[in-house]
Amino acid sequence: MSMPMPANTHFYIEKKYLDYSYTMPTMEASSDYYELGYVLSGDRLIITPTCSHTLHSGYVGVMPPFIYHRSVPASKLPYERYLIKFTPSFVSPLTDALGRNVLDEISSQLFNCFSQKTSGRILLYFEELLEIYQSDFRYGSFRLQCILCDLLLAVLMHRLPSDTNQISHKTPLMPTIIDAIYYMEQHYQNNPSLETVALLSGYSASHFSRLFHAQLGKTYSEYLTGIRIRHVQDLLLNTKKSVTEIALETGYLHTGNLSGQFKQQTGMTPLQYRKAHMLL
């Protein structure tokens, strides 16, 4: 479990720059507070027992209590974010007026994206909250309450509908499968074999293969290919590296293998994908 909020503390905010490779070392879940984060730069894959989703720049992530989750890098872009922690009692003006269910409604989407204009307005809330939190303003706590309640309603009002950025798992993931996904995300460049990951999970290869497919609805090789293709897409759009360089960096021994799998997944060759998205 995550560390509980310190006694008599009901609100916390920080702005932090982390290396792109930062990963949560273990699955964590809070027991007494909600988390609200704004991604300034970078891309993060959030794995929970019921779904996985990716946060990009301008996204707001919401994490209610008692949901185990783990964050791993989804690209090599620098990772900078705001993070708010707050107890339900801190937003009592909101829940007293609208009911406790409003927090459930807000956290029903764990990732939230907005139009470019609205995303900028959402960021202003985080900036103002941090400024007040770090000040010695006499009525700072009341101001934090007011602005946080307004921020939560703004997220609820302006967020765009969830899309395929979220992958729902076929069944709630067992901790061993979550750890396996984490290992695959960290070592995809080395093309880890099913046997290797099964051994780390404590299962025979055949049992692990059946369990993996039952929980994720994909074979081990299909899931690993998806991880590698996602990182290929990131390198195509965010670097000037050649397809050959990208192939070697993502574990493909031959560019032909990369191009074949990439076209099968996206309908385009790597160069077509780069050209098409650079024009957007």
PyRosetta script that sets phi, psi and omega in degrees:
from pyrosetta import init, pose_from_sequence

init()
pose = pose_from_sequence("MSMPMPANTHFYIEKKYLDYSYTMPTMEASSDYYELGYVLSGDRLIITPTCSHTLHSGYVGVMPPFIYHRSVPASKLPYERYLIKFTPSFVSPLTDALGRNVLDEISSQLFNCFSQKTSGRILLYFEELLEIYQSDFRYGSFRLQCILCDLLLAVLMHRLPSDTNQISHKTPLMPTIIDAIYYMEQHYQNNPSLETVALLSGYSASHFSRLFHAQLGKTYSEYLTGIRIRHVQDLLLNTKKSVTEIALETGYLHTGNLSGQFKQQTGMTPLQYRKAHMLL")
pose.set_psi(1, 151.9)
pose.set_omega(1, 173.4)
pose.set_phi(2, -67.8)
pose.set_psi(2, 157.0)
pose.set_omega(2, 176.3)
pose.set_phi(3, -63.3)
pose.set_psi(3, 136.8)
pose.set_omega(3, 177.3)
pose.set_phi(4, -67.8)
pose.set_psi(4, 160.9)
pose.set_omega(4, 175.7)
pose.set_phi(5, -63.9)
pose.set_psi(5, 141.2)
pose.set_omega(5, 178.0)
pose.set_phi(6, -56.9)
pose.set_psi(6, 152.6)
pose.set_omega(6, 179.6)
pose.set_phi(7, -54.1)
pose.set_psi(7, 138.2)
pose.set_omega(7, 178.1)
pose.set_phi(8, 65.4)
pose.set_psi(8, 17.0)
pose.set_omega(8, 176.2)
pose.set_phi(9, -114.0)
pose.set_psi(9, 126.8)
pose.set_omega(9, -176.6)
pose.set_phi(10, -124.7)
pose.set_psi(10, -2.6)
pose.set_omega(10, -179.9)
pose.set_phi(11, -150.1)
pose.set_psi(11, 141.0)
pose.set_omega(11, 177.9)
pose.set_phi(12, -151.4)
pose.set_psi(12, 140.7)
pose.set_omega(12, 175.2)
pose.set_phi(13, -142.9)
pose.set_psi(13, 142.9)
pose.set_omega(13, 175.5)
pose.set_phi(14, -143.8)
pose.set_psi(14, 155.5)
pose.set_omega(14, 170.4)
pose.set_phi(15, -118.7)
pose.set_psi(15, 125.7)
pose.set_omega(15, -172.5)
pose.set_phi(16, -139.0)
pose.set_psi(16, 141.5)
pose.set_omega(16, 171.9)
pose.set_phi(17, -103.9)
pose.set_psi(17, 127.2)
pose.set_omega(17, -179.3)
pose.set_phi(18, -126.3)
pose.set_psi(18, 149.7)
pose.set_omega(18, 174.7)
pose.set_phi(19, -60.7)
pose.set_psi(19, 146.3)
pose.set_omega(19, -177.6)
pose.set_phi(20, -55.5)
pose.set_psi(20, -27.0)
pose.set_omega(20, -175.2)
pose.set_phi(21, -82.5)
pose.set_psi(21, -0.2)
pose.set_omega(21, -178.3)
pose.set_phi(22, -57.8)
pose.set_psi(22, 133.0)
pose.set_omega(22, 175.1)
pose.set_phi(23, -133.7)
pose.set_psi(23, 145.9)
pose.set_omega(23, 171.3)
pose.set_phi(24, -69.1)
pose.set_psi(24, 125.9)
pose.set_omega(24, -174.0)
pose.set_phi(25, -65.9)
pose.set_psi(25, -28.2)
pose.set_omega(25, -179.6)
pose.set_phi(26, -142.6)
pose.set_psi(26, 168.8)
pose.set_omega(26, 171.2)
pose.set_phi(27, -67.4)
pose.set_psi(27, 138.2)
pose.set_omega(27, -179.4)
pose.set_phi(28, -133.8)
pose.set_psi(28, 153.9)
pose.set_omega(28, 173.0)
pose.set_phi(29, -150.8)
pose.set_psi(29, 137.3)
pose.set_omega(29, 176.3)
pose.set_phi(30, -83.9)
pose.set_psi(30, 161.2)
pose.set_omega(30, 177.7)
pose.set_phi(31, -115.9)
pose.set_psi(31, -13.3)
pose.set_omega(31, -173.3)
pose.set_phi(32, -140.3)
pose.set_psi(32, 11.6)
pose.set_omega(32, 179.3)
pose.set_phi(33, -152.3)
pose.set_psi(33, 160.4)
pose.set_omega(33, 174.0)
pose.set_phi(34, -98.6)
pose.set_psi(34, 155.5)
pose.set_omega(34, 173.9)
pose.set_phi(35, -119.3)
pose.set_psi(35, 142.1)
pose.set_omega(35, 177.6)
pose.set_phi(36, -137.1)
pose.set_psi(36, 121.1)
pose.set_omega(36, -176.7)
pose.set_phi(37, -127.4)
pose.set_psi(37, 145.5)
pose.set_omega(37, 175.7)
pose.set_phi(38, -118.9)
pose.set_psi(38, 122.9)
pose.set_omega(38, -178.8)
pose.set_phi(39, -86.8)
pose.set_psi(39, 115.8)
pose.set_omega(39, 177.0)
pose.set_phi(40, -81.5)
pose.set_psi(40, -39.6)
pose.set_omega(40, 176.6)
pose.set_phi(41, -156.4)
pose.set_psi(41, 156.7)
pose.set_omega(41, 179.6)
pose.set_phi(42, 99.8)
pose.set_psi(42, 174.7)
pose.set_omega(42, -179.1)
pose.set_phi(43, -137.4)
pose.set_psi(43, 132.3)
pose.set_omega(43, -176.1)
pose.set_phi(44, -129.2)
pose.set_psi(44, 133.7)
pose.set_omega(44, 172.3)
pose.set_phi(45, -94.9)
pose.set_psi(45, 123.4)
pose.set_omega(45, 178.7)
pose.set_phi(46, -106.2)
pose.set_psi(46, 120.7)
pose.set_omega(46, -179.1)
pose.set_phi(47, -107.0)
pose.set_psi(47, 125.6)
pose.set_omega(47, 174.1)
pose.set_phi(48, -125.6)
pose.set_psi(48, 168.1)
pose.set_omega(48, -179.7)
pose.set_phi(49, -61.4)
pose.set_psi(49, -26.4)
pose.set_omega(49, -175.3)
pose.set_phi(50, -105.1)
pose.set_psi(50, -19.1)
pose.set_omega(50, -178.6)
pose.set_phi(51, -161.4)
pose.set_psi(51, 163.9)
pose.set_omega(51, 171.8)
pose.set_phi(52, -128.2)
pose.set_psi(52, 143.0)
pose.set_omega(52, 179.7)
pose.set_phi(53, -148.7)
pose.set_psi(53, 160.2)
pose.set_omega(53, -177.0)
pose.set_phi(54, -114.0)
pose.set_psi(54, 132.3)
pose.set_omega(54, 175.5)
pose.set_phi(55, -101.8)
pose.set_psi(55, 132.5)
pose.set_omega(55, 178.4)
pose.set_phi(56, -117.7)
pose.set_psi(56, 176.4)
pose.set_omega(56, 178.3)
pose.set_phi(57, -56.4)
pose.set_psi(57, 131.0)
pose.set_omega(57, -179.6)
pose.set_phi(58, 90.7)
pose.set_psi(58, -5.2)
pose.set_omega(58, 178.7)
pose.set_phi(59, -85.0)
pose.set_psi(59, 151.5)
pose.set_omega(59, 172.2)
pose.set_phi(60, -114.0)
pose.set_psi(60, 123.2)
pose.set_omega(60, 176.1)
pose.set_phi(61, -98.5)
pose.set_psi(61, 140.4)
pose.set_omega(61, 178.1)
pose.set_phi(62, -121.9)
pose.set_psi(62, 134.0)
pose.set_omega(62, 178.2)
pose.set_phi(63, -135.7)
pose.set_psi(63, 107.6)
pose.set_omega(63, 178.1)
pose.set_phi(64, -77.1)
pose.set_psi(64, 170.1)
pose.set_omega(64, 178.0)
pose.set_phi(65, -63.3)
pose.set_psi(65, 155.0)
pose.set_omega(65, 171.4)
pose.set_phi(66, 69.2)
pose.set_psi(66, 17.7)
pose.set_omega(66, 172.8)
pose.set_phi(67, -110.0)
pose.set_psi(67, 111.4)
pose.set_omega(67, 177.7)
pose.set_phi(68, -68.8)
pose.set_psi(68, 136.7)
pose.set_omega(68, -177.7)
pose.set_phi(69, -152.2)
pose.set_psi(69, 161.6)
pose.set_omega(69, 178.8)
pose.set_phi(70, -145.5)
pose.set_psi(70, 136.4)
pose.set_omega(70, -177.5)
pose.set_phi(71, -110.3)
pose.set_psi(71, 130.2)
pose.set_omega(71, 177.8)
pose.set_phi(72, -133.9)
pose.set_psi(72, 157.8)
pose.set_omega(72, -179.1)
pose.set_phi(73, -68.4)
pose.set_psi(73, 141.6)
pose.set_omega(73, 175.7)
pose.set_phi(74, -112.7)
pose.set_psi(74, -0.2)
pose.set_omega(74, 175.5)
pose.set_phi(75, -161.4)
pose.set_psi(75, 178.1)
pose.set_omega(75, 178.7)
pose.set_phi(76, -103.6)
pose.set_psi(76, 20.7)
pose.set_omega(76, 175.0)
pose.set_phi(77, -77.6)
pose.set_psi(77, 146.4)
pose.set_omega(77, 177.9)
pose.set_phi(78, -55.5)
pose.set_psi(78, 142.8)
pose.set_omega(78, -175.3)
pose.set_phi(79, -109.4)
pose.set_psi(79, 115.9)
pose.set_omega(79, 177.8)
pose.set_phi(80, -134.5)
pose.set_psi(80, 136.4)
pose.set_omega(80, -176.2)
pose.set_phi(81, -156.3)
pose.set_psi(81, 158.6)
pose.set_omega(81, 165.7)
pose.set_phi(82, -95.2)
pose.set_psi(82, 146.5)
pose.set_omega(82, 175.2)
pose.set_phi(83, -136.8)
pose.set_psi(83, 125.8)
pose.set_omega(83, 176.6)
pose.set_phi(84, -113.3)
pose.set_psi(84, 138.2)
pose.set_omega(84, 169.7)
pose.set_phi(85, -122.8)
pose.set_psi(85, 134.0)
pose.set_omega(85, 179.6)
pose.set_phi(86, -149.3)
pose.set_psi(86, 146.1)
pose.set_omega(86, 177.5)
pose.set_phi(87, -86.4)
pose.set_psi(87, 156.6)
pose.set_omega(87, 177.5)
pose.set_phi(88, -57.3)
pose.set_psi(88, -34.4)
pose.set_omega(88, -178.5)
pose.set_phi(89, -65.5)
pose.set_psi(89, -25.8)
pose.set_omega(89, -178.0)
pose.set_phi(90, -68.9)
pose.set_psi(90, -26.7)
pose.set_omega(90, 179.7)
pose.set_phi(91, -107.0)
pose.set_psi(91, 30.2)
pose.set_omega(91, 179.1)
pose.set_phi(92, -58.9)
pose.set_psi(92, -32.4)
pose.set_omega(92, 175.3)
pose.set_phi(93, -57.9)
pose.set_psi(93, -34.5)
pose.set_omega(93, 179.1)
pose.set_phi(94, -74.3)
pose.set_psi(94, -48.4)
pose.set_omega(94, -177.0)
pose.set_phi(95, -72.6)
pose.set_psi(95, -30.4)
pose.set_omega(95, 175.8)
pose.set_phi(96, -65.3)
pose.set_psi(96, -37.0)
pose.set_omega(96, -177.6)
pose.set_phi(97, -80.0)
pose.set_psi(97, -37.8)
pose.set_omega(97, -171.7)
pose.set_phi(98, -113.9)
pose.set_psi(98, -8.9)
pose.set_omega(98, -178.2)
pose.set_phi(99, 98.0)
pose.set_psi(99, 151.7)
pose.set_omega(99, -178.0)
pose.set_phi(100, -62.7)
pose.set_psi(100, -24.5)
pose.set_omega(100, -178.2)
pose.set_phi(101, -63.4)
pose.set_psi(101, -17.2)
pose.set_omega(101, -179.3)
pose.set_phi(102, -64.0)
pose.set_psi(102, -32.8)
pose.set_omega(102, 177.1)
pose.set_phi(103, -68.9)
pose.set_psi(103, -36.4)
pose.set_omega(103, 175.9)
pose.set_phi(104, -64.6)
pose.set_psi(104, -38.8)
pose.set_omega(104, 179.8)
pose.set_phi(105, -66.4)
pose.set_psi(105, -42.9)
pose.set_omega(105, 179.8)
pose.set_phi(106, -63.8)
pose.set_psi(106, -41.1)
pose.set_omega(106, -176.3)
pose.set_phi(107, -89.0)
pose.set_psi(107, 6.9)
pose.set_omega(107, 176.2)
pose.set_phi(108, -69.0)
pose.set_psi(108, -22.7)
pose.set_omega(108, 171.2)
pose.set_phi(109, -110.7)
pose.set_psi(109, 114.6)
pose.set_omega(109, -178.0)
pose.set_phi(110, -75.9)
pose.set_psi(110, -22.1)
pose.set_omega(110, 174.5)
pose.set_phi(111, -126.7)
pose.set_psi(111, 142.8)
pose.set_omega(111, -174.0)
pose.set_phi(112, -137.2)
pose.set_psi(112, 124.3)
pose.set_omega(112, 175.7)
pose.set_phi(113, -115.8)
pose.set_psi(113, 161.0)
pose.set_omega(113, -171.5)
pose.set_phi(114, -139.7)
pose.set_psi(114, 167.8)
pose.set_omega(114, 170.2)
pose.set_phi(115, -64.3)
pose.set_psi(115, 160.5)
pose.set_omega(115, -177.6)
pose.set_phi(116, -59.3)
pose.set_psi(116, -41.1)
pose.set_omega(116, -179.6)
pose.set_phi(117, -64.7)
pose.set_psi(117, -45.8)
pose.set_omega(117, -178.5)
pose.set_phi(118, -68.1)
pose.set_psi(118, -36.8)
pose.set_omega(118, 179.1)
pose.set_phi(119, -58.1)
pose.set_psi(119, -39.6)
pose.set_omega(119, 177.2)
pose.set_phi(120, -64.0)
pose.set_psi(120, -37.6)
pose.set_omega(120, 178.3)
pose.set_phi(121, -69.0)
pose.set_psi(121, -38.4)
pose.set_omega(121, 178.4)
pose.set_phi(122, -63.0)
pose.set_psi(122, -40.3)
pose.set_omega(122, 179.7)
pose.set_phi(123, -59.9)
pose.set_psi(123, -36.2)
pose.set_omega(123, -179.5)
pose.set_phi(124, -60.4)
pose.set_psi(124, -34.4)
pose.set_omega(124, 176.8)
pose.set_phi(125, -60.8)
pose.set_psi(125, -47.5)
pose.set_omega(125, -179.0)
pose.set_phi(126, -62.6)
pose.set_psi(126, -42.0)
pose.set_omega(126, -179.6)
pose.set_phi(127, -62.7)
pose.set_psi(127, -42.8)
pose.set_omega(127, -179.0)
pose.set_phi(128, -69.6)
pose.set_psi(128, -39.1)
pose.set_omega(128, 178.2)
pose.set_phi(129, -61.1)
pose.set_psi(129, -43.0)
pose.set_omega(129, 179.2)
pose.set_phi(130, -65.5)
pose.set_psi(130, -40.9)
pose.set_omega(130, -179.6)
pose.set_phi(131, -61.6)
pose.set_psi(131, -44.8)
pose.set_omega(131, -179.6)
pose.set_phi(132, -68.5)
pose.set_psi(132, -40.8)
pose.set_omega(132, -178.9)
pose.set_phi(133, -60.5)
pose.set_psi(133, -36.1)
pose.set_omega(133, -178.4)
pose.set_phi(134, -87.1)
pose.set_psi(134, -4.9)
pose.set_omega(134, -179.0)
pose.set_phi(135, -92.0)
pose.set_psi(135, 172.3)
pose.set_omega(135, 176.1)
pose.set_phi(136, -109.8)
pose.set_psi(136, 30.4)
pose.set_omega(136, -179.9)
pose.set_phi(137, -59.4)
pose.set_psi(137, 132.7)
pose.set_omega(137, -174.2)
pose.set_phi(138, -57.9)
pose.set_psi(138, -37.9)
pose.set_omega(138, -177.4)
pose.set_phi(139, -108.1)
pose.set_psi(139, 31.1)
pose.set_omega(139, -175.6)
pose.set_phi(140, -60.5)
pose.set_psi(140, -40.8)
pose.set_omega(140, -177.4)
pose.set_phi(141, -61.9)
pose.set_psi(141, -40.8)
pose.set_omega(141, 178.8)
pose.set_phi(142, -66.1)
pose.set_psi(142, -40.8)
pose.set_omega(142, 177.8)
pose.set_phi(143, -63.1)
pose.set_psi(143, -41.0)
pose.set_omega(143, 178.1)
pose.set_phi(144, -60.8)
pose.set_psi(144, -42.5)
pose.set_omega(144, 178.0)
pose.set_phi(145, -59.2)
pose.set_psi(145, -48.4)
pose.set_omega(145, -176.9)
pose.set_phi(146, -62.0)
pose.set_psi(146, -46.9)
pose.set_omega(146, -175.8)
pose.set_phi(147, -70.5)
pose.set_psi(147, -38.2)
pose.set_omega(147, 178.7)
pose.set_phi(148, -64.4)
pose.set_psi(148, -43.2)
pose.set_omega(148, 177.4)
pose.set_phi(149, -60.6)
pose.set_psi(149, -41.4)
pose.set_omega(149, 178.5)
pose.set_phi(150, -65.3)
pose.set_psi(150, -40.5)
pose.set_omega(150, 178.1)
pose.set_phi(151, -61.3)
pose.set_psi(151, -45.0)
pose.set_omega(151, -179.1)
pose.set_phi(152, -61.4)
pose.set_psi(152, -41.3)
pose.set_omega(152, 177.7)
pose.set_phi(153, -68.6)
pose.set_psi(153, -34.5)
pose.set_omega(153, 178.1)
pose.set_phi(154, -65.7)
pose.set_psi(154, -39.9)
pose.set_omega(154, 176.2)
pose.set_phi(155, -61.2)
pose.set_psi(155, -46.6)
pose.set_omega(155, -178.6)
pose.set_phi(156, -64.3)
pose.set_psi(156, -38.4)
pose.set_omega(156, -175.1)
pose.set_phi(157, -76.9)
pose.set_psi(157, -38.1)
pose.set_omega(157, -168.1)
pose.set_phi(158, -106.9)
pose.set_psi(158, -6.9)
pose.set_omega(158, -177.9)
pose.set_phi(159, -66.9)
pose.set_psi(159, 146.3)
pose.set_omega(159, 178.2)
pose.set_phi(160, -81.7)
pose.set_psi(160, 156.2)
pose.set_omega(160, 179.2)
pose.set_phi(161, -58.2)
pose.set_psi(161, 145.3)
pose.set_omega(161, 177.8)
pose.set_phi(162, -63.5)
pose.set_psi(162, 150.9)
pose.set_omega(162, -176.5)
pose.set_phi(163, -131.7)
pose.set_psi(163, -159.4)
pose.set_omega(163, -176.7)
pose.set_phi(164, -72.7)
pose.set_psi(164, 1.5)
pose.set_omega(164, 174.4)
pose.set_phi(165, -61.5)
pose.set_psi(165, -20.3)
pose.set_omega(165, 178.2)
pose.set_phi(166, -103.5)
pose.set_psi(166, 134.1)
pose.set_omega(166, 177.2)
pose.set_phi(167, -111.9)
pose.set_psi(167, 112.7)
pose.set_omega(167, 177.8)
pose.set_phi(168, -81.4)
pose.set_psi(168, 132.8)
pose.set_omega(168, 179.2)
pose.set_phi(169, -78.1)
pose.set_psi(169, 148.3)
pose.set_omega(169, -176.3)
pose.set_phi(170, -60.2)
pose.set_psi(170, -40.7)
pose.set_omega(170, 173.2)
pose.set_phi(171, -139.0)
pose.set_psi(171, 157.6)
pose.set_omega(171, 178.4)
pose.set_phi(172, -54.1)
pose.set_psi(172, 131.1)
pose.set_omega(172, -173.6)
pose.set_phi(173, -73.0)
pose.set_psi(173, 137.5)
pose.set_omega(173, 172.2)
pose.set_phi(174, -73.0)
pose.set_psi(174, 151.1)
pose.set_omega(174, 178.8)
pose.set_phi(175, -53.5)
pose.set_psi(175, -37.3)
pose.set_omega(175, -179.4)
pose.set_phi(176, -66.0)
pose.set_psi(176, -33.9)
pose.set_omega(176, 178.8)
pose.set_phi(177, -72.9)
pose.set_psi(177, -38.4)
pose.set_omega(177, 176.0)
pose.set_phi(178, -61.5)
pose.set_psi(178, -43.3)
pose.set_omega(178, 177.5)
pose.set_phi(179, -64.0)
pose.set_psi(179, -35.4)
pose.set_omega(179, 178.0)
pose.set_phi(180, -64.9)
pose.set_psi(180, -43.8)
pose.set_omega(180, 177.7)
pose.set_phi(181, -61.1)
pose.set_psi(181, -43.5)
pose.set_omega(181, 178.6)
pose.set_phi(182, -57.9)
pose.set_psi(182, -45.4)
pose.set_omega(182, 180.0)
pose.set_phi(183, -63.4)
pose.set_psi(183, -42.3)
pose.set_omega(183, 179.4)
pose.set_phi(184, -62.4)
pose.set_psi(184, -40.6)
pose.set_omega(184, 178.5)
pose.set_phi(185, -63.7)
pose.set_psi(185, -35.0)
pose.set_omega(185, -177.4)
pose.set_phi(186, -81.3)
pose.set_psi(186, -24.3)
pose.set_omega(186, -171.6)
pose.set_phi(187, -125.9)
pose.set_psi(187, 20.2)
pose.set_omega(187, -176.7)
pose.set_phi(188, -59.4)
pose.set_psi(188, -28.8)
pose.set_omega(188, -178.5)
pose.set_phi(189, -62.9)
pose.set_psi(189, -26.8)
pose.set_omega(189, -178.1)
pose.set_phi(190, -91.7)
pose.set_psi(190, 4.0)
pose.set_omega(190, 178.8)
pose.set_phi(191, 50.7)
pose.set_psi(191, 59.1)
pose.set_omega(191, -175.7)
pose.set_phi(192, -61.1)
pose.set_psi(192, 137.0)
pose.set_omega(192, -177.8)
pose.set_phi(193, -77.8)
pose.set_psi(193, 158.3)
pose.set_omega(193, 175.5)
pose.set_phi(194, -57.3)
pose.set_psi(194, -40.8)
pose.set_omega(194, -178.8)
pose.set_phi(195, -61.8)
pose.set_psi(195, -39.8)
pose.set_omega(195, 180.0)
pose.set_phi(196, -63.9)
pose.set_psi(196, -48.3)
pose.set_omega(196, -177.8)
pose.set_phi(197, -69.2)
pose.set_psi(197, -36.1)
pose.set_omega(197, 177.0)
pose.set_phi(198, -61.0)
pose.set_psi(198, -43.1)
pose.set_omega(198, -179.6)
pose.set_phi(199, -62.5)
pose.set_psi(199, -42.6)
pose.set_omega(199, 178.3)
pose.set_phi(200, -64.7)
pose.set_psi(200, -29.6)
pose.set_omega(200, -179.7)
pose.set_phi(201, -84.2)
pose.set_psi(201, -10.1)
pose.set_omega(201, 178.5)
pose.set_phi(202, 86.0)
pose.set_psi(202, 19.4)
pose.set_omega(202, -179.1)
pose.set_phi(203, -120.3)
pose.set_psi(203, 161.2)
pose.set_omega(203, 168.7)
pose.set_phi(204, -71.2)
pose.set_psi(204, 158.2)
pose.set_omega(204, -178.4)
pose.set_phi(205, -59.9)
pose.set_psi(205, -42.5)
pose.set_omega(205, -177.3)
pose.set_phi(206, -67.0)
pose.set_psi(206, -42.5)
pose.set_omega(206, 179.6)
pose.set_phi(207, -68.1)
pose.set_psi(207, -42.7)
pose.set_omega(207, 179.1)
pose.set_phi(208, -61.5)
pose.set_psi(208, -41.3)
pose.set_omega(208, 179.9)
pose.set_phi(209, -60.1)
pose.set_psi(209, -45.0)
pose.set_omega(209, 179.8)
pose.set_phi(210, -66.2)
pose.set_psi(210, -43.0)
pose.set_omega(210, -179.0)
pose.set_phi(211, -65.0)
pose.set_psi(211, -43.1)
pose.set_omega(211, -179.8)
pose.set_phi(212, -59.6)
pose.set_psi(212, -47.5)
pose.set_omega(212, -178.9)
pose.set_phi(213, -66.7)
pose.set_psi(213, -38.9)
pose.set_omega(213, -179.5)
pose.set_phi(214, -64.7)
pose.set_psi(214, -36.1)
pose.set_omega(214, -176.3)
pose.set_phi(215, -84.6)
pose.set_psi(215, -33.4)
pose.set_omega(215, -173.6)
pose.set_phi(216, -109.1)
pose.set_psi(216, -12.4)
pose.set_omega(216, -179.6)
pose.set_phi(217, 72.8)
pose.set_psi(217, 11.7)
pose.set_omega(217, 178.0)
pose.set_phi(218, -137.5)
pose.set_psi(218, 153.8)
pose.set_omega(218, 173.9)
pose.set_phi(219, -73.5)
pose.set_psi(219, 165.2)
pose.set_omega(219, 178.2)
pose.set_phi(220, -58.6)
pose.set_psi(220, -46.1)
pose.set_omega(220, -177.2)
pose.set_phi(221, -66.2)
pose.set_psi(221, -37.3)
pose.set_omega(221, 177.9)
pose.set_phi(222, -64.1)
pose.set_psi(222, -42.0)
pose.set_omega(222, -179.2)
pose.set_phi(223, -67.5)
pose.set_psi(223, -42.6)
pose.set_omega(223, 179.2)
pose.set_phi(224, -64.0)
pose.set_psi(224, -39.9)
pose.set_omega(224, 176.8)
pose.set_phi(225, -60.7)
pose.set_psi(225, -41.3)
pose.set_omega(225, 178.3)
pose.set_phi(226, -60.6)
pose.set_psi(226, -40.4)
pose.set_omega(226, 177.5)
pose.set_phi(227, -62.3)
pose.set_psi(227, -47.2)
pose.set_omega(227, -176.7)
pose.set_phi(228, -65.8)
pose.set_psi(228, -42.0)
pose.set_omega(228, 180.0)
pose.set_phi(229, -64.2)
pose.set_psi(229, -37.5)
pose.set_omega(229, 178.3)
pose.set_phi(230, -61.7)
pose.set_psi(230, -40.6)
pose.set_omega(230, 178.7)
pose.set_phi(231, -71.7)
pose.set_psi(231, -32.6)
pose.set_omega(231, 174.4)
pose.set_phi(232, -62.2)
pose.set_psi(232, -44.7)
pose.set_omega(232, 179.3)
pose.set_phi(233, -58.9)
pose.set_psi(233, -42.7)
pose.set_omega(233, 179.1)
pose.set_phi(234, -61.4)
pose.set_psi(234, -45.3)
pose.set_omega(234, -178.5)
pose.set_phi(235, -68.3)
pose.set_psi(235, -34.2)
pose.set_omega(235, 177.1)
pose.set_phi(236, -63.4)
pose.set_psi(236, -39.2)
pose.set_omega(236, -174.2)
pose.set_phi(237, -89.9)
pose.set_psi(237, -22.8)
pose.set_omega(237, -172.6)
pose.set_phi(238, -117.0)
pose.set_psi(238, 4.3)
pose.set_omega(238, 174.0)
pose.set_phi(239, -137.8)
pose.set_psi(239, 170.1)
pose.set_omega(239, 175.6)
pose.set_phi(240, -105.2)
pose.set_psi(240, 18.0)
pose.set_omega(240, -178.6)
pose.set_phi(241, -66.0)
pose.set_psi(241, 147.7)
pose.set_omega(241, 178.0)
pose.set_phi(242, -72.4)
pose.set_psi(242, 164.4)
pose.set_omega(242, 178.2)
pose.set_phi(243, -61.5)
pose.set_psi(243, -36.5)
pose.set_omega(243, 177.6)
pose.set_phi(244, -62.8)
pose.set_psi(244, -44.5)
pose.set_omega(244, 178.6)
pose.set_phi(245, -63.3)
pose.set_psi(245, -41.8)
pose.set_omega(245, -179.6)
pose.set_phi(246, -65.9)
pose.set_psi(246, -39.3)
pose.set_omega(246, 179.3)
pose.set_phi(247, -59.4)
pose.set_psi(247, -46.5)
pose.set_omega(247, -179.1)
pose.set_phi(248, -66.2)
pose.set_psi(248, -36.7)
pose.set_omega(248, -177.9)
pose.set_phi(249, -71.2)
pose.set_psi(249, -26.1)
pose.set_omega(249, -177.5)
pose.set_phi(250, -105.2)
pose.set_psi(250, 12.6)
pose.set_omega(250, 171.3)
pose.set_phi(251, 93.2)
pose.set_psi(251, 11.4)
pose.set_omega(251, 177.0)
pose.set_phi(252, -95.1)
pose.set_psi(252, 127.9)
pose.set_omega(252, -180.0)
pose.set_phi(253, -77.8)
pose.set_psi(253, -24.4)
pose.set_omega(253, -178.3)
pose.set_phi(254, -134.5)
pose.set_psi(254, 138.5)
pose.set_omega(254, 179.6)
pose.set_phi(255, -63.1)
pose.set_psi(255, -28.5)
pose.set_omega(255, 179.2)
pose.set_phi(256, -63.0)
pose.set_psi(256, -38.7)
pose.set_omega(256, 177.8)
pose.set_phi(257, -64.6)
pose.set_psi(257, -43.0)
pose.set_omega(257, 177.9)
pose.set_phi(258, -62.4)
pose.set_psi(258, -49.2)
pose.set_omega(258, -176.2)
pose.set_phi(259, -61.4)
pose.set_psi(259, -39.9)
pose.set_omega(259, -179.7)
pose.set_phi(260, -64.7)
pose.set_psi(260, -47.4)
pose.set_omega(260, 179.8)
pose.set_phi(261, -68.3)
pose.set_psi(261, -36.9)
pose.set_omega(261, -179.0)
pose.set_phi(262, -64.4)
pose.set_psi(262, -44.4)
pose.set_omega(262, -179.8)
pose.set_phi(263, -66.8)
pose.set_psi(263, -36.0)
pose.set_omega(263, 177.9)
pose.set_phi(264, -63.8)
pose.set_psi(264, -35.5)
pose.set_omega(264, -178.1)
pose.set_phi(265, -82.7)
pose.set_psi(265, -36.3)
pose.set_omega(265, -171.6)
pose.set_phi(266, -114.3)
pose.set_psi(266, -14.7)
pose.set_omega(266, -177.1)
pose.set_phi(267, 83.2)
pose.set_psi(267, 3.4)
pose.set_omega(267, -179.2)
pose.set_phi(268, -136.0)
pose.set_psi(268, 157.5)
pose.set_omega(268, 170.3)
pose.set_phi(269, -75.7)
pose.set_psi(269, 163.6)
pose.set_omega(269, 178.6)
pose.set_phi(270, -55.5)
pose.set_psi(270, -42.9)
pose.set_omega(270, -179.2)
pose.set_phi(271, -68.6)
pose.set_psi(271, -37.9)
pose.set_omega(271, 176.0)
pose.set_phi(272, -62.6)
pose.set_psi(272, -40.4)
pose.set_omega(272, 179.3)
pose.set_phi(273, -63.5)
pose.set_psi(273, -45.2)
pose.set_omega(273, 179.9)
pose.set_phi(274, -62.0)
pose.set_psi(274, -46.0)
pose.set_omega(274, -177.9)
pose.set_phi(275, -65.1)
pose.set_psi(275, -43.3)
pose.set_omega(275, -178.1)
pose.set_phi(276, -63.6)
pose.set_psi(276, -41.1)
pose.set_omega(276, -176.8)
pose.set_phi(277, -81.9)
pose.set_psi(277, -22.4)
pose.set_omega(277, 175.3)
pose.set_phi(278, -71.2)
pose.set_psi(278, -20.3)
pose.set_omega(278, -179.5)
pose.set_phi(279, -86.3)
pose.set_psi(279, -12.4)
pose.set_omega(279, -177.2)
pose.set_phi(280, -74.4)
pose.dump_pdb("model.pdb")
